[in-house]
Amino acid sequence: MKQSVIFLEDVTLHFPKLKSLMSIFSDLVKREKSQFTALRSINLEVRSGEVFGLIGKNGSGKSTILRVISGIYPPDEGTCKVAGNISLLAGIGTGFSAHQTGIENALLYGSILGHNEKEMTAKLPEILEFSELGDFINEPIRTYSAGMKARLGLAVASAIRPDILLIDEVLGVGDPQFREKSKARILDLVAETGTVVIVSHSFGLMKDICDRVGVVHNGELVMVGSPEEAISTYYEITE
């Protein structure tokens, strides 16, 4: 069996509640903390070379789990261990500078992940070919459609070839042809001993590319199983 590269043990995460000034003052007087539990006792292992999916209703905690894995949110309780470098592709255009061009953003994103300008410049032809942006690669990101931003984001993230690629609701954007191209690119990454964790509402996508899928509900990971088992559980608990 392949080794685990992502390991979450009893991970719990709290967020402060948004409250009015009067409520905040009242809590201070009572010396009470106002918070809600975003994740509760999450236990999860993801193996090297695996495509692991997370499904659940909006607000269930799926994206929060990705951010714990990426190191953005340290858990309040429990342990999160990751072996390898990580690239998080979250949201359309997240992390892009609106006033910089596609090329400039590609170089910037690469530098954040520890790649110098020379390395990223060498990858630009591959990024341009996959993104299919043409001359738009020299235009500011603010002129891009949502689909174009998604193309560039996935092109850069996959060109860098991270050990672990985290994808949050990006592959559903774009035309059907590009979605198929994206699925093929992800499978190529996995074939090169990469690991992918993906959050998506596209159950068809989950069935096509995921080895296992976890169901997140009200901040808890209620089950992990085959895509078909997970999707069945999702419908049972959300009816």
LINKAJO-V481071 format. One record per residue. RES is the residue in three letters. OMEGA is omega as a letter, one per 40 degrees, with the letter a starting at -180 (* if undefined). Layout:
res={RES RES}
omega={OMEGA OMEGA}
//
This chain:
res={MET LYS GLN SER VAL ILE PHE LEU GLU ASP VAL THR LEU HIS PHE PRO LYS LEU LYS SER LEU MET SER ILE PHE SER ASP LEU VAL LYS ARG GLU LYS SER GLN PHE THR ALA LEU ARG SER ILE ASN LEU GLU VAL ARG SER GLY GLU VAL PHE GLY LEU ILE GLY LYS ASN GLY SER GLY LYS SER THR ILE LEU ARG VAL ILE SER GLY ILE TYR PRO PRO ASP GLU GLY THR CYS LYS VAL ALA GLY ASN ILE SER LEU LEU ALA GLY ILE GLY THR GLY PHE SER ALA HIS GLN THR GLY ILE GLU ASN ALA LEU LEU TYR GLY SER ILE LEU GLY HIS ASN GLU LYS GLU MET THR ALA LYS LEU PRO GLU ILE LEU GLU PHE SER GLU LEU GLY ASP PHE ILE ASN GLU PRO ILE ARG THR TYR SER ALA GLY MET LYS ALA ARG LEU GLY LEU ALA VAL ALA SER ALA ILE ARG PRO ASP ILE LEU LEU ILE ASP GLU VAL LEU GLY VAL GLY ASP PRO GLN PHE ARG GLU LYS SER LYS ALA ARG ILE LEU ASP LEU VAL ALA GLU THR GLY THR VAL VAL ILE VAL SER HIS SER PHE GLY LEU MET LYS ASP ILE CYS ASP ARG VAL GLY VAL VAL HIS ASN GLY GLU LEU VAL MET VAL GLY SER PRO GLU GLU ALA ILE SER THR TYR TYR GLU ILE THR GLU}
omega={i a i i i a i a i a i a i i i i i a i i i i i i i i i i a a i i i a i a a i a i i i a i i a i i a i a a i i a i i i a a a a i i i a i i a i i i i a i i i a i i a i i i a i i i a i a i i i i i a a i a i i a i i i a a i a i a i i a a a a a i i a a i i i a a a a a a a a i i i a i a a i a i i i i i i i a a a i a a a i a i i i a i i a a i i a i a i a a a a i i i i i i i i i i i a i i i i i a i a i a i a a i i a i a a a i i i i i i a i i a i a i i a i i a i a a i i i a i a a i *}
//
